[in-house]
Amino acid sequence: MNFFLIIIISYLAGSFSSAYFVGKYFKKIDIRHHGSGNAGATNALRIMGKRLGVITFLLDFLKGIIAVNIGILLSGYDGGLVAAIFTVIGHNYPIFLNFRGGKGIATTIATLAVLEFPITLISVITGILVAVISKYVSLGSLVFLTTLFVLSIFGAGDFYIYRTLTVLFLMVLGYYRHKDNIKRLISGTENRLGR
């Protein structure tokens, strides 16, 4: 019963689309009709500027932290893993916005930072370095996901199958949400930072 409650709470928390509500409140726009059409922090940054982009990121981050802590409170570490999965699913496919959400990177970072802070921090730093050097946010996101998965197996101190499966799921989901970015990276047409 606790896990069912965690799934519902986490999915609904994830379904709060920060980019959409920040866009509506501050700019009177639907972020999904601008830029990449993605209701996420990166598109919010490009379309609405740094201040609102940061606000969007922080709100996406906050909902991940809250949901996972509720999961842990209800069912311990495994409850947190379930919360992580369904918060990101909610962010990517929000019920309130006809299932058109973001790509889940900020929320993935937040949920896993609560559960596995050291390997998440290393993965974030690695992803940021790649993004800064390459000027591709999407490439940094993909490297973050990959690094996180590798470290969940080899760098977390002990191997725990449910943690690894959770990170694998989030990595695959993140790659799927970035499928168009991957095509553009391969073709050399992906948008760079600052453009």
Summary of the structure (lengths in Angstrom):
residues: 195
radius of gyration: 16.0
end to end distance: 48.4
largest distance: 48.4
contacts: 714
relative contact order: 0.12
helix: 78%
strand: 0%
